[in-house]
Amino acid sequence: MHVTGTHFTHFADRTEAGRRLAARLGHLAGPDTVIVALPRGGVPVAAEVAAVLGAPLDICVIRKLGVPHQPELGMGAIGEGGVRVLNDQVIRFSAVTDEQLAEVERRERAELARRARRYRGDRPPADLRGRTVVVVDDGIATGSTARAACRIVRERGAARVVLAVPVAPADWAERLDEVADELVCVGTPSPFYAIGEFYADFTQTGDEEVLRLLTEAGGDPSSASAGVDRELLLPVAGVRLAGRLTVPAGAHGVVVFAHGSGSGRHSPRNRHVAEYLNRTGLATLLFDLLTEAEEPDRRNVFDVTLLGGRLTAVARRLGAAQDGPDAAVPETLGLPLGLFGASTGAAAALHTAAELGPAVRAVVSRGGRPDLAAPDTLARVRAPTLLVVGSLDPTVLDLNRRARSRLRCETGLAVVPHASHLFEEPGTLDRVAELASDWFLRHLPRPVGPGST
């Protein structure tokens, strides 16, 4: 049994939680995968996962059996097909009698039948036989509901069961390792009291929203907005810069990468981070700040005015910071803008953030040299800025700390353990991608205008 997920920050809502969870499930994309949500709160989370993985979405109707005098405390759960899972420890501790248990179960089975009819109507459940089934909820507290769901899909013929949630207690793996083949979680905070404390918006999901999401997921795939993945040439100040634009369907923001030290759009490290961001619903543009003729001159790599000026010009073409209707890249029109800078590209990103002001909504630096930006430039940056540095890169870490002291915006400094300057150590680049995704999802607002969804 494989377990992933330790890092954690709060979620704005279930939609954001689903996007961040989906980013950890990319290895499961394929024709044999089905996403099964636990209504009601798990459906908005699962809908995002299904959209990113391109998988069908179904539901597993579960009802928690709450302790009579403390209904929010689960003493078990029931599901379709007569499945019942009990937590004997909670039952004993709460002194629940057999009669009380039977009454709670009778009431919840009636509600379970109503919801199954309400959500499915005449549609049969998805065929799970021989398939990988990802069971998704908005979080785990006691685990009784998730346990029942995993057993139900297993009884329906699932060949592999993956339990995936945005948040769970630190000991969730020990509680549930026997019911799933893989456990995936965005974060396992401690202390843990209730799922809702980790969401800014934990409004109860209504039946109408569940029906809407299930209907949308079951619609004609050809009617959905197609994603974009293409090479392009960007004319900037008399030169043409090559780039790669990736816009996932339903993108809710665009991140432009500023490479440093002579690397460009083919940098495997930045491509790794960009692919992670794409899985969370963010568009990315990776492009070469220098032409082939300019690259051999190392002075150009450290010319922040040159690099920042070109990055600013490209950002204006994306639509979020356009100078006019002819300046936009149509696929990104209306999408909020973020910048990701690596090495000397971090200084270029901060230069652009200072130049474009509120048009830049967030900046992330990976192993960057923000110190190369002029002090007055740093003071003018207003976009929330996250500086990510490896713990084995002490010189750059010190430079980042000094640069951070000159910034007047919201800032964060994340030190990735056991990481050197290039983040070549196992798992460290994944950590960078997680940190960047969390920062951008937190600070890029919902898009408006023609590019919105």
VOGU-3710 file (C-alpha; in Angstrom, 3 decimals, decimal comma):
1> mhvtgthfth> 0,000/0,000/0,000  1,374/3,368/-1,078  0,738/6,574/0,876  1,393/10,108/-0,378  0,797/13,513/1,122  2,214/15,379/4,099  2,342/19,094/3,167  -0,634/21,224/4,089  -2,103/24,694/3,841  -5,716/25,792/4,202
11> fadrteagrr> -8,103/25,548/1,232  -10,256/28,398/-0,035  -13,094/25,976/-0,821  -13,769/22,456/-2,091  -13,022/23,436/-5,688  -9,507/24,554/-4,823  -9,055/21,465/-2,668  -10,027/19,288/-5,634  -7,513/20,971/-7,924  -4,710/20,538/-5,435
21> laarlghlag> -5,677/16,922/-4,837  -5,860/16,251/-8,571  -2,269/17,417/-8,956  -1,188/14,426/-6,846  -3,197/11,923/-8,882  -1,789/12,437/-12,354  -0,226/8,968/-12,332  -3,733/7,479/-12,300  -4,923/9,101/-15,536  -6,047/6,464/-18,017
31> pdtvivalpr> -9,079/4,788/-19,577  -9,492/2,290/-16,722  -9,864/4,897/-13,955  -13,206/5,916/-12,434  -13,686/8,673/-9,853  -16,253/7,883/-7,172  -17,370/10,746/-4,936  -18,976/10,655/-1,523  -21,988/12,981/-1,581  -22,432/15,640/-0,806
41> ggvpvaaeva> -19,224/17,431/0,141  -16,986/15,073/-1,793  -18,648/15,781/-5,137  -17,152/19,268/-5,784  -13,722/17,884/-4,888  -14,158/14,801/-7,072  -15,493/16,819/-10,003  -12,183/18,690/-10,193  -10,239/15,415/-9,975  -12,356/13,841/-12,720
51> avlgapldic> -11,899/16,877/-14,967  -8,121/16,891/-14,593  -7,747/13,133/-15,071  -10,328/12,963/-17,859  -12,119/10,194/-15,970  -15,832/9,458/-15,513  -17,461/10,589/-12,256  -19,838/8,468/-10,204  -21,066/8,594/-6,611  -21,099/6,211/-3,699
61> virklgvphq> -24,002/7,155/-1,470  -22,940/6,816/2,155  -24,654/7,890/5,345  -22,783/8,427/8,558  -24,224/6,870/11,672  -23,888/9,651/14,218  -23,900/9,162/17,978  -27,462/10,067/19,092  -26,467/12,840/21,511  -23,510/13,992/19,352
71> pelgmgaige> -24,507/13,491/15,683  -21,294/14,981/14,274  -19,347/12,111/15,888  -19,519/9,071/13,645  -19,995/5,671/15,196  -20,174/3,986/11,813  -21,525/4,317/8,285  -23,863/2,564/5,893  -23,860/2,338/2,109  -25,729/0,959/-0,847
81> ggvrvlndqv> -25,980/-2,782/-1,075  -26,543/-3,247/2,648  -22,963/-2,470/3,667  -22,492/-1,352/7,268  -19,252/-0,407/9,009  -19,189/0,233/12,750  -16,640/1,843/15,036  -16,919/-0,312/18,122  -14,598/1,951/20,103  -16,831/5,008/19,587
91> irfsavtdeq> -19,953/2,973/20,332  -18,503/1,713/23,624  -17,102/5,099/24,638  -20,434/6,833/23,884  -22,474/4,093/25,585  -24,763/3,664/22,570  -27,337/0,886/23,042  -28,403/-1,608/20,369  -31,810/0,064/20,224  -30,280/3,504/19,660
101> laeverrera> -27,992/2,136/16,959  -30,927/0,449/15,193  -32,987/3,665/15,272  -30,146/5,760/13,830  -29,568/3,181/11,100  -33,255/3,016/10,193  -33,417/6,778/9,790  -30,189/6,984/7,800  -31,130/4,126/5,451  -34,294/5,968/4,503
111> elarrarryr> -32,232/9,064/3,723  -29,669/6,985/1,826  -32,391/5,555/-0,424  -33,808/9,041/-1,044  -30,445/10,464/-2,030  -29,594/7,548/-4,286  -32,850/8,119/-6,193  -32,301/11,868/-6,183  -28,754/11,792/-7,526  -28,891/8,875/-9,935
121> gdrppadlrg> -32,461/8,929/-11,146  -32,678/6,248/-13,823  -28,942/6,158/-14,488  -27,234/2,917/-13,454  -24,072/3,060/-11,352  -20,764/3,062/-13,248  -19,309/-0,345/-14,059  -16,328/-0,697/-11,717  -15,365/-4,265/-12,575  -11,640/-4,612/-13,175
131> rtvvvvddgi> -11,033/-0,854/-12,969  -9,023/1,510/-10,778  -11,479/3,369/-8,563  -10,482/6,617/-6,851  -12,748/7,252/-3,866  -12,855/10,985/-3,099  -14,239/12,952/-0,164  -13,623/16,478/1,136  -11,706/15,120/4,116  -11,484/12,381/6,694
141> atgstaraac> -12,314/12,664/10,382  -13,023/9,250/11,914  -12,707/7,425/8,597  -15,849/5,315/8,972  -17,513/6,780/5,875  -14,405/6,325/3,738  -14,001/2,773/5,024  -17,536/1,911/3,978  -17,063/3,519/0,555  -13,873/1,573/-0,138
151> rivrergaar> -15,580/-1,684/0,802  -18,568/-0,878/-1,378  -16,513/-0,205/-4,513  -14,446/-3,311/-3,809  -17,617/-5,385/-3,644  -18,702/-3,810/-6,946  -15,635/-5,314/-8,601  -12,913/-2,634/-8,378  -9,513/-4,123/-9,146  -7,643/-1,331/-7,369
161> vvlavpvapa> -8,983/1,105/-4,780  -7,378/4,498/-4,160  -8,667/6,671/-1,319  -7,934/10,354/-2,002  -8,823/13,339/0,197  -7,574/16,904/0,641  -7,082/16,650/4,413  -6,941/13,939/7,067  -5,544/13,322/10,568  -1,892/12,350/10,855
171> dwaerldeva> -2,776/8,732/11,724  -5,199/8,203/8,840  -2,937/5,693/7,085  -2,857/3,454/10,132  -6,655/3,588/10,321  -7,381/2,870/6,659  -4,433/1,045/5,131  -6,309/-2,240/5,000  -9,250/-0,947/2,915  -7,345/0,792/0,075
181> delvcvgtps> -4,394/-0,068/-2,134  -3,184/3,542/-2,128  -3,856/6,543/0,085  -3,386/10,073/-1,265  -3,806/13,266/0,771  -2,756/16,877/0,308  -2,065/17,368/4,008  -2,223/15,725/7,425  -2,161/18,581/9,950  -1,833/18,148/13,683
191> pfyaigefya> -3,741/18,872/15,808  -6,853/17,869/13,881  -10,315/18,567/15,276  -12,691/18,842/12,311  -12,478/18,911/8,512  -14,159/22,295/8,246  -11,442/24,108/10,200  -9,111/23,692/7,219  -11,463/25,352/4,689  -12,122/29,084/4,443
201> dftqtgdeev> -15,489/28,235/2,856  -16,989/24,975/4,106  -20,588/25,807/3,221  -22,753/22,705/3,041  -23,021/21,305/-0,478  -26,645/21,183/-1,596  -28,417/18,564/-3,675  -28,754/20,986/-6,589  -25,004/21,493/-6,747  -24,426/17,737/-6,631
211> lrllteaggd> -26,874/17,225/-9,503  -25,287/20,021/-11,543  -21,778/18,627/-11,136  -22,846/15,079/-11,958  -24,735/16,294/-15,030  -21,754/18,325/-16,241  -19,390/15,406/-15,690  -21,677/13,110/-17,646  -22,137/15,487/-20,564  -20,745/15,237/-24,050
221> pssasagvdr> -16,959/15,595/-23,786  -16,883/17,293/-27,185  -18,858/20,179/-25,755  -16,172/21,011/-23,227  -13,564/23,662/-23,942  -10,510/22,002/-25,445  -7,123/22,558/-23,906  -4,211/24,129/-25,792  -0,603/22,949/-26,041  1,394/24,687/-28,754
231> elllpvagvr> 4,691/26,281/-29,665  4,621/29,990/-30,471  6,924/32,850/-31,423  6,652/36,087/-29,495  7,933/39,265/-31,209  9,599/41,437/-28,558  11,727/44,530/-29,174  13,025/43,455/-32,547  13,626/39,784/-31,703  11,402/36,695/-31,819
241> lagrltvpag> 11,351/34,549/-28,675  10,281/30,897/-28,829  7,869/29,597/-26,220  5,492/26,804/-25,317  1,968/27,647/-24,206  -0,113/25,072/-22,336  -3,688/25,961/-21,373  -5,707/23,165/-19,752  -9,457/23,154/-20,327  -11,125/25,483/-17,852
251> ahgvvvfahg> -7,863/27,189/-16,873  -8,265/29,682/-14,033  -4,912/31,458/-14,236  -1,703/31,660/-16,266  1,878/31,423/-14,971  4,788/32,723/-17,053  8,182/31,120/-16,410  11,332/33,247/-16,388  14,356/30,988/-16,765  17,827/31,863/-15,636
261> sgsgrhsprn> 21,463/30,952/-16,134  21,029/30,346/-19,843  18,278/27,709/-19,596  15,065/28,072/-21,574  11,705/26,537/-22,303  13,214/23,031/-22,471  14,533/23,139/-18,896  13,470/19,777/-17,381  13,104/21,304/-13,929  10,768/24,089/-14,989
271> rhvaeylnrt> 8,849/21,749/-17,290  8,327/19,444/-14,304  6,868/22,296/-12,259  4,798/23,540/-15,201  3,227/20,121/-15,753  2,269/20,023/-12,072  0,644/23,453/-12,360  -1,230/22,316/-15,497  -2,754/19,463/-13,487  -4,111/21,989/-10,978
281> glatllfdll> -5,845/23,962/-13,741  -3,201/26,641/-14,344  -2,010/27,609/-17,811  1,748/27,988/-18,291  4,026/29,759/-20,733  7,646/28,649/-20,881  9,736/30,748/-23,243  13,346/31,657/-23,989  14,338/35,056/-22,642  17,364/35,084/-24,956
291> teaeepdrrn> 17,795/34,211/-28,620  20,273/31,552/-29,727  22,684/34,271/-30,811  22,510/35,990/-27,409  22,893/32,936/-25,192  26,699/32,473/-25,515  27,345/35,915/-23,968  27,114/35,287/-20,217  26,627/38,992/-19,574  23,123/38,677/-21,003
301> vfdvtllggr> 22,192/36,065/-18,396  22,768/38,618/-15,635  21,286/41,614/-17,445  18,143/41,963/-15,332  17,010/45,054/-17,230  17,131/43,126/-20,518  15,513/39,967/-19,132  12,902/41,847/-17,122  12,003/44,078/-20,042  11,388/41,094/-22,287
311> ltavarrlga> 9,387/39,288/-19,616  7,259/42,390/-19,140  6,589/42,649/-22,866  5,570/38,980/-23,055  3,330/39,302/-20,004  1,516/42,163/-21,689  0,740/39,894/-24,638  -1,071/37,350/-22,487  -4,199/39,403/-22,016  -3,951/39,849/-18,263
321> aqdgpdaavp> -1,696/42,869/-18,705  -2,333/43,777/-22,334  -1,778/47,217/-23,850  -4,561/46,814/-26,394  -6,720/44,263/-28,191  -3,958/43,358/-30,651  -1,537/42,503/-27,847  -3,379/39,501/-26,430  -2,664/35,813/-26,772  -6,329/34,763/-27,193
331> etlglplglf> -6,138/31,584/-25,097  -5,114/33,516/-21,984  -7,348/36,580/-22,334  -8,837/37,448/-18,940  -6,779/34,946/-16,940  -5,062/36,320/-13,808  -1,290/36,381/-14,128  1,435/34,799/-12,015  5,207/34,699/-12,538  7,643/31,873/-11,757
341> gastgaaaal> 11,324/32,791/-11,778  14,357/30,524/-11,482  17,919/31,663/-10,783  18,439/35,063/-12,473  14,918/34,749/-13,873  13,638/35,481/-10,351  15,064/38,991/-10,556  13,433/39,400/-13,966  10,090/38,258/-12,511  10,313/40,831/-9,719
351> htaaelgpav> 11,256/43,503/-12,288  8,079/42,677/-14,221  5,954/42,581/-11,062  7,186/46,066/-10,193  6,534/47,349/-13,723  3,048/45,871/-14,153  1,791/46,491/-10,625  -1,629/44,967/-9,880  -1,690/43,047/-13,179  0,714/40,535/-11,588
361> ravvsrggrp> -1,125/38,649/-8,860  1,632/36,375/-7,485  5,337/35,561/-7,862  7,268/32,398/-6,999  11,069/32,140/-7,070  12,888/28,760/-7,212  16,528/28,884/-6,187  16,353/32,458/-7,380  18,557/35,521/-7,275  16,071/38,223/-6,244
371> dlaapdtlar> 19,044/40,158/-4,876  19,991/41,005/-8,481  16,921/43,219/-8,778  17,541/46,844/-7,842  16,503/47,789/-4,260  13,994/50,332/-5,573  12,522/47,595/-7,790  12,054/45,268/-4,839  10,354/48,030/-2,862  7,824/48,556/-5,679
381> vraptllvvg> 6,690/44,933/-5,892  3,135/44,496/-4,607  2,402/40,946/-5,740  2,586/38,296/-2,984  5,999/36,691/-3,411  7,202/33,246/-2,318  10,945/32,528/-2,235  11,826/28,814/-2,376  15,410/27,797/-1,576  17,146/24,497/-0,859
391> sldptvldln> 18,566/23,955/2,617  21,878/22,867/1,040  22,238/26,181/-0,790  23,361/28,474/2,077  24,738/31,317/-0,033  21,550/31,704/-2,087  19,459/31,262/1,060  21,250/34,204/2,672  20,775/36,308/-0,480  17,054/35,498/-0,478
401> rrarsrlrce> 16,702/36,492/3,161  18,333/39,845/2,445  16,168/40,434/-0,616  13,043/39,518/1,330  13,805/42,237/3,863  13,588/44,804/1,032  10,236/43,608/-0,278  7,172/45,530/0,917  4,576/42,979/-0,203  3,263/39,780/1,353
411> tglavvphas> 6,185/37,346/1,333  7,029/33,781/2,216  10,346/31,954/2,482  10,174/28,171/2,078  13,343/26,165/2,725  13,175/22,707/1,149  15,053/20,171/3,299  17,942/18,202/1,746  17,768/20,245/-1,490  20,724/21,787/-3,291
421> hlfeepgtld> 20,610/24,714/-5,716  19,203/22,702/-8,666  16,783/20,605/-6,556  18,167/17,401/-8,050  17,641/15,334/-4,890  14,719/12,853/-4,965  11,386/14,468/-4,130  12,708/18,017/-3,749  11,449/19,285/-7,091  8,038/17,798/-6,339
431> rvaelasdwf> 8,065/19,848/-3,149  8,828/22,992/-5,163  5,880/22,221/-7,448  3,547/21,756/-4,481  4,649/25,013/-2,882  4,264/26,921/-6,151  0,847/25,432/-6,851  -0,394/26,283/-3,358  0,856/29,876/-3,645  -0,664/30,515/-7,053
441> lrhlprpvgp> -3,985/28,871/-6,228  -4,199/30,977/-3,096  -3,442/34,305/-4,758  -4,777/34,109/-8,313  -8,419/35,244/-8,263  -11,198/33,743/-10,322  -10,857/34,884/-13,964  -13,286/37,321/-15,536  -14,057/38,188/-19,111  -13,781/36,101/-22,296
451> gst> -11,175/33,749/-20,864  -13,234/32,782/-17,834  -15,096/29,573/-17,451
//
